[in-house]
Amino acid sequence: MNWLTNFVKPKLSAFVKRREVPENLWNNCPKCGNMIHHKDLHEYLEVCNVCDYHFRISIDRRIETLFGKNNFQEIKLDIVIDDPLKFDDKKKYIDRLKEYRKKTNRNDAFLLGSVTLNNKKSIVGLMDFEFMGGSMGRAVGGGIVKGAKIALEKKCPYIVFTSSGGARMQEGIVSLMQMPRTVAAVELLNQNKIPYIVVLTEPTTGGVTASFAMLGDITIAEQGSTIGFAGKRVIQDTIREELPIDFQKAEYLEKHGMVDIVVHRKNLKKTLIDILNHIT
């Protein structure tokens, strides 16, 4: 009896025991409701294989799919004062920064680097929505400006991928001053005939839209991306009119002349290469 209880029964129990299902094994498409296995979603570049809904992706994944990890050479950003206003609400701003730095393993919401696309050098900047909603503070503004200066120095195109909720409220006027600062940097590129390409991704809003995001020589938007300044509800309440369902979507902006090209994620790399081949 002891042999059956102590040896045979545990072996049988282990054999038939229900396995725990890993988290995030399936993803539910918010547009069509389709259930997508995580391996399929990864294979389709985080795009729904039924309705083409584009899930938001991390900048590490974007670098991997567009340039390749080994092709992206990171450029260190200048160190800035973390909390210029000593801001404190429900949590100290300095503590929020520590929290997001630990979460993302990144110093702020902007990553700068150099890449080679089809034998052509480019400077690339990417905004990280996972870091405080990609909000633009002094570090992000400084990163945009530094990228423009390097592109000017090396005389190569500057490509910026935007994904942001807008200005960073914890930095107040310091954050708002990044808008004219980044506009001036883009104007410097324009004066020296350095190509400036912007890729708008989900979402691009607020002060980022009102500054460097809409000044590209060529403005590309990922399919289905939300792009705007104020929120749709705020605008509706202000003008007291119902807005179109697709208002502030990439396709709507392309139709009304604010975006040059709307691209499916799987075609984005080819589109960038074609543009670079043409303008350089």
C-alpha positions in Angstrom: 0.0 0.0 0.0 2.8 2.4 0.8 4.4 1.7 -2.6 1.2 2.5 -4.4 0.5 5.6 -2.3 4.0 7.0 -2.2 5.3 6.1 -5.6 2.7 5.1 -8.2 0.0 7.7 -7.2 2.3 10.7 -7.4 3.7 9.6 -10.8 0.1 9.2 -12.2 -0.9 12.5 -10.7 2.0 14.3 -12.2 1.3 12.7 -15.6 -2.4 13.8 -15.8 -2.1 17.0 -13.8 -3.4 20.0 -15.6 -0.7 22.3 -16.9 -0.9 26.0 -16.1 -1.6 28.1 -19.2 1.0 30.9 -19.6 -0.2 34.5 -19.4 -0.5 36.4 -22.7 -0.8 33.2 -24.7 -3.7 34.7 -26.6 -4.4 38.3 -27.6 -7.8 39.7 -28.3 -8.0 42.2 -31.2 -9.8 45.4 -29.9 -11.2 46.1 -33.4 -12.7 42.8 -34.6 -12.5 40.6 -31.5 -10.4 38.0 -33.2 -8.4 35.8 -30.8 -4.7 35.7 -32.0 -2.1 33.3 -30.6 1.0 35.2 -29.5 3.3 33.3 -31.9 1.0 34.3 -34.8 0.9 37.9 -33.6 4.7 38.0 -33.5 4.9 36.5 -37.0 2.5 39.1 -38.4 4.6 41.9 -36.8 1.9 42.6 -34.1 -0.9 43.1 -36.7 -4.2 41.3 -36.6 -4.4 38.7 -39.4 -8.1 39.3 -39.9 -8.7 43.1 -39.8 -5.2 44.4 -40.0 -5.5 46.2 -36.7 -2.0 47.4 -35.7 -1.1 46.7 -32.1 1.3 49.1 -30.4 4.8 47.7 -30.4 7.9 48.4 -28.3 10.8 50.3 -29.9 13.0 47.3 -29.4 10.7 45.2 -31.5 10.4 48.0 -34.1 14.2 48.2 -34.3 14.4 44.4 -34.7 11.8 44.3 -37.6 13.0 47.4 -39.5 16.8 47.6 -39.0 18.0 44.5 -37.2 19.5 44.6 -33.7 23.1 44.6 -34.9 22.4 47.3 -37.4 21.3 49.9 -34.8 24.1 51.7 -33.2 22.8 53.6 -30.2 23.9 57.2 -29.6 24.0 58.3 -26.0 21.8 61.3 -25.1 23.1 64.3 -23.1 22.4 64.1 -19.4 19.8 66.6 -18.2 18.5 67.6 -14.8 15.8 65.1 -13.8 13.4 67.2 -11.9 13.9 70.9 -12.7 10.6 72.0 -10.9 10.8 69.6 -8.0 7.3 68.5 -9.1 5.1 66.5 -6.6 1.5 65.2 -7.1 0.4 61.8 -5.9 4.0 60.7 -6.3 7.2 62.6 -6.7 8.3 63.1 -10.3 11.8 61.8 -9.4 10.2 58.6 -8.1 8.1 58.2 -11.3 11.3 58.5 -13.3 13.0 55.8 -11.2 10.0 53.5 -11.6 9.9 53.8 -15.4 13.6 53.6 -15.7 13.5 50.3 -13.9 10.5 49.1 -16.0 11.9 50.0 -19.4 15.6 49.8 -18.7 15.9 53.1 -20.5 16.8 56.6 -19.1 13.9 58.4 -20.8 11.3 58.2 -23.6 13.6 58.7 -26.5 16.2 56.5 -28.2 18.7 57.8 -30.7 20.9 55.8 -33.0 22.4 55.4 -36.5 21.5 52.7 -39.0 22.3 51.6 -42.5 19.3 51.0 -44.8 20.1 49.7 -48.2 23.8 50.9 -47.9 22.6 54.4 -46.9 23.4 55.8 -43.5 20.6 57.5 -41.5 20.1 58.9 -38.0 17.0 57.4 -36.4 15.1 58.6 -33.3 12.3 56.6 -31.6 9.9 57.7 -29.0 9.0 55.1 -26.3 5.3 55.1 -25.3 6.1 52.7 -22.5 8.1 55.4 -20.7 5.4 57.8 -19.2 3.3 57.6 -22.4 6.2 58.9 -24.5 5.7 62.3 -23.0 8.1 65.0 -24.2 10.3 66.6 -21.5 13.7 68.2 -21.6 15.5 64.8 -22.3 13.2 64.0 -25.2 13.5 67.5 -26.7 17.3 67.3 -26.2 17.4 63.9 -28.0 15.5 65.3 -31.0 17.8 68.3 -31.2 21.0 66.1 -30.9 19.7 63.8 -33.6 19.2 66.8 -35.9 22.8 68.1 -35.2 24.4 64.7 -35.9 22.4 64.3 -39.1 23.6 67.8 -40.2 27.2 67.0 -39.3 27.1 63.7 -41.1 24.9 65.0 -43.9 22.6 62.1 -43.8 18.8 61.7 -43.5 17.1 62.0 -40.1 14.1 59.6 -39.4 12.0 60.1 -36.4 9.3 57.6 -35.1 6.7 59.3 -32.9 4.5 57.8 -30.3 3.5 60.2 -27.5 0.7 61.6 -25.4 2.3 65.1 -25.7 4.2 67.4 -23.4 5.3 66.1 -19.9 3.2 67.9 -17.4 5.7 67.3 -14.5 8.2 69.6 -16.3 5.7 72.4 -16.9 7.1 75.3 -19.0 10.4 73.4 -19.5 8.4 70.8 -21.4 6.5 73.3 -23.4 9.8 75.0 -24.5 10.8 71.8 -26.2 8.2 72.6 -28.9 10.0 75.7 -30.4 13.3 74.1 -29.6 12.6 71.0 -31.8 11.0 73.2 -34.5 14.2 75.2 -34.7 16.2 72.0 -35.0 14.0 70.8 -37.9 14.3 74.3 -39.6 18.1 73.9 -39.4 17.9 70.6 -41.3 15.6 72.3 -43.8 18.0 75.2 -44.4 20.8 72.8 -45.1 18.7 70.5 -47.3 19.1 67.5 -45.0 16.1 65.1 -45.5 13.8 64.8 -42.5 11.3 61.9 -42.4 8.7 61.4 -39.8 6.9 58.1 -39.1 3.7 58.7 -37.1 2.7 55.7 -35.0 -0.1 55.0 -32.5 -0.6 57.4 -30.8 0.9 60.8 -31.8 -0.9 63.6 -29.9 -0.5 66.9 -28.0 2.6 69.1 -28.2 4.5 66.5 -30.2 2.0 66.8 -33.0 2.1 70.5 -32.7 5.8 70.6 -33.2 8.4 68.4 -34.9 6.0 65.5 -35.7 4.2 67.4 -38.5 7.2 69.1 -40.1 8.7 66.2 -42.0 9.7 66.6 -45.7 7.8 63.3 -46.0 5.3 62.3 -43.4 4.4 58.6 -43.1 1.8 57.2 -40.8 1.3 53.6 -39.8 -2.1 52.3 -40.8 -4.9 53.1 -38.2 -2.7 55.4 -36.1 -4.3 58.0 -34.0 -2.9 61.5 -34.8 -4.1 64.8 -33.4 -3.6 67.6 -30.9 -6.6 67.7 -28.5 -8.7 64.6 -27.8 -11.8 63.9 -30.0 -14.2 64.3 -27.1 -12.7 67.7 -26.1 -13.1 68.9 -29.7 -16.7 67.7 -29.9 -17.6 69.4 -26.6 -15.9 72.6 -27.8 -17.5 72.9 -31.3 -20.7 71.0 -30.2 -20.7 68.9 -33.3 -20.4 65.2 -33.9 -17.1 64.3 -35.6 -16.6 61.5 -38.1 -15.8 58.0 -36.8 -12.4 57.9 -38.4 -11.5 61.5 -37.3 -7.8 61.8 -36.2 -7.0 58.4 -37.8 -4.1 58.2 -40.3 -6.3 57.5 -43.3 -8.5 60.5 -42.5 -5.4 62.8 -42.3 -4.0 61.4 -45.6 -7.3 62.1 -47.3 -7.2 65.7 -46.0 -3.6 66.3 -47.0 -1.9 66.3 -43.6 -0.1 62.9 -44.1 1.8 61.9 -47.3 1.6 58.1 -47.0 -0.3 55.6 -44.9 1.6 52.3 -44.7 0.9 48.8 -43.4 3.6 47.8 -41.0 4.8 45.0 -43.2 5.6 47.5 -46.0 7.2 50.1 -43.8 10.8 49.0 -44.3 10.4 48.9 -48.1 8.7 52.3 -48.1 11.6 53.9 -46.2 14.2 52.3 -48.5 12.3 53.5 -51.6 12.1 57.1 -50.1 15.7 57.2 -49.2 16.7 55.9 -52.6 14.7 58.6 -54.2 15.7 61.6 -52.1 19.4 60.8 -51.7 
